């Protein structure tokens, strides 16, 4: 989820913690838990600091080790230790449990997005992305804001507000999961051009009733569409290039980082007067007729790297970055 949603969830979990009598009966403990759940709900995304090392390092590692099983425990221990220093005589078992819930809930909710996480590390480095909930879900965000508002103006006790909220949220996740599964199964039936071997990926959008669709054909070609108003409409297609320059690009560290993360990467090739431009795009992220999540590598005719970029870019920004003839 986005940082704002993780923040309101951290506040929401602090309210939910009032079901614990030890926390509800002591304002100092409840304050420590509030700080702990807010920090815990944000902690796994501290890997954003990897941007300092460059986009390639960030893309390869974001939501990787920081969202792994060992990291969940380490974040919990670190935050709880910090709270034990800041507050004296805390019931650490009670506080630590709620910090653990906050960190775990962060990782759990990220599994439902398209970006995904490596939550199964160290047992597997597979990126787990269930594509059920958009990275910003209006229902989840607004429902938390409403509950927090009710808590802040004392309309009801937090021990009533937040259990109710999370029962509703849990039901919402169940309904969205079932809905996603049903729609995915029906895509091959609605697709008039369906062939054996076609694979479909249904991707959530900020609109609860609109989904992006990626069809990977057996030939390796991708077809992009939209599911809206109970109808499937294909809007674009993209073929992946097969060329020695494409193979050579895979050895570059920036491209390797991109391919490590993306299982829906497709290479486009442009021959230039000075050599080749290989552009890898992640077909899951289509916006305004463009694929902004890219890894671009410029190569000489001898397939030696000249310049590269990996990250989020518009077509105009890519052209601006590589405006100067590199040779």
BELWO-V287439 format. One record per residue. PHI is phi in degrees with one decimal (999 if undefined). BURIAL is I if it has 24 or more other ideal C-beta (glycine too) atoms within 12 Angstrom, else O. Layout:
PHI:BURIAL + PHI:BURIAL
//
This chain:
999:I + -76.8:I + -61.5:O + -62.6:O + -67.7:I + -61.3:I + -65.7:I + -67.7:I + -67.0:I + -59.7:I + -67.4:I + -63.3:I + -68.3:I + -63.7:I + -69.4:I + -63.0:I + -62.6:I + -69.3:I + -72.2:I + -88.4:I + -56.8:O + -63.6:O + -80.2:I + -66.6:O + -90.8:O + -138.3:O + -66.1:O + -65.4:O + -65.9:I + -66.1:I + -67.4:O + -62.1:I + -65.9:I + -58.4:I + -62.5:I + -65.7:I + -72.1:I + -67.3:I + -64.5:I + -63.9:I + -73.5:I + -107.4:I + -53.1:I + -58.3:I + -84.0:I + -64.0:I + -68.0:I + -60.7:O + -64.4:O + -64.4:O + -57.7:O + -60.4:O + -83.2:O + 116.9:O + -61.9:I + -62.0:I + -64.8:I + -65.5:I + -64.3:I + -68.7:I + -110.2:I + -61.6:I + 64.3:I + -96.3:I + -58.2:I + -66.4:I + -110.4:I + -80.6:I + -60.5:I + -62.8:O + -65.5:I + -57.5:I + -69.6:O + -66.3:O + -59.0:I + -61.9:I + -64.6:O + -64.4:I + -67.2:I + -64.4:I + -63.2:O + -59.3:O + -66.6:I + -66.5:O + -82.1:O + -73.6:O + -125.6:I + -90.2:O + 58.0:O + -77.8:I + -76.2:I + -60.9:I + -62.9:O + -67.7:I + -64.7:I + -61.1:I + -61.8:I + -75.1:I + -65.4:I + -60.5:I + -61.7:I + -64.6:I + -64.3:I + -63.7:I + -66.4:I + -58.0:I + -64.3:I + -61.1:I + -67.0:I + -66.5:I + -64.6:I + -84.7:I + -86.7:I + -77.4:I + -63.8:I + 79.4:I + -143.0:I + -102.7:I + -66.3:I + -87.3:O + -62.7:O + -91.7:O + -77.3:O + -155.5:O + -96.4:O + -64.7:O + -80.6:I + -101.7:I + -138.6:I + -89.0:I + 56.4:I + -111.2:I + -119.7:I + -66.1:I + -58.8:I + -122.9:I + -106.3:I + -58.7:I + -64.5:I + -63.6:I + -67.8:I + -67.6:O + -63.4:I + -67.7:I + -59.8:O + -63.7:I + -64.6:I + -64.6:I + -62.2:O + -60.4:O + -67.8:I + -67.8:O + -102.1:O + 61.4:O + -71.5:O + -159.5:O + -70.5:O + -60.6:I + -67.5:O + -105.3:O + -60.9:I + -80.0:I + -59.6:O + -63.3:I + -57.4:I + -77.1:I + -66.8:O + -64.3:O + -61.6:I + -61.6:O + -63.7:O + -62.1:I + -62.6:I + -64.1:O + -62.9:O + -62.9:I + -65.6:O + -65.5:O + -61.4:O + -62.0:I + -65.3:O + -64.5:O + -63.9:I + -61.4:I + -64.0:O + -84.1:O + -63.4:I + -65.4:O + -75.0:O + -74.6:I + -77.6:I + -69.1:O + -103.8:O + -64.1:O + -130.0:O + -59.1:O + 100.0:O + -68.9:I + -118.5:I + -116.3:I + -124.9:I + -102.7:I + -117.7:I + -71.6:I + -121.1:I + -66.9:O + -84.7:O + -61.8:O + -110.8:O + -123.5:O + -128.6:I + -87.8:I + -126.9:I + -117.3:I + -112.3:I + -100.9:I + -83.9:I + -60.0:O + -72.6:O + 99.5:O + -79.3:I + -107.4:I + -121.7:I + -109.6:I + -147.3:I + -139.9:I + -106.6:I + -147.5:O + 54.4:O + 64.3:O + -129.9:O + -100.9:I + -131.3:O + -86.8:I + -125.3:O + -164.1:I + -143.8:O + -146.5:I + -104.9:O + -89.3:I + -73.3:I + -125.4:O + -158.5:O + -54.6:O + -66.5:I + -66.0:I + -62.3:O + -66.1:I + -64.1:I + -64.3:I + -83.8:O + -75.2:I + -59.6:O + -65.6:I + -67.0:I + -60.7:I + -63.7:I + -62.7:I + -71.6:I + -64.1:I + -83.4:I + -96.3:I + -97.1:O + -125.0:I + -93.4:I + -137.2:I + -97.4:I + -114.5:I + -122.6:I + -126.7:O + -86.8:O + -114.7:O + -64.7:O + -100.2:O + 148.5:I + -134.0:I + -116.0:I + -105.7:I + -119.4:I + -92.3:I + -122.3:I + -94.0:I + -70.8:I + -71.4:I + -110.5:I + -107.4:I + -142.8:O + 52.0:O + 66.8:O + -125.8:O + -117.9:I + -77.3:I + -93.5:I + -135.8:I + -135.7:I + -116.0:I + -132.9:I + -98.5:I + -128.7:I + -74.4:O + -57.6:O + -88.4:O + 68.8:O + -91.8:O + -66.7:I + -110.7:I + -155.5:I + -152.1:I + -154.1:I + -138.9:I + 144.1:I + -98.1:O + -148.0:I + -90.5:O + -57.7:O + -65.4:O + -71.3:O + -64.5:I + -62.2:O + -67.5:O + -63.5:O + -103.7:I + -65.5:O + -75.3:O + -60.1:O + -73.1:O + -138.1:O
//
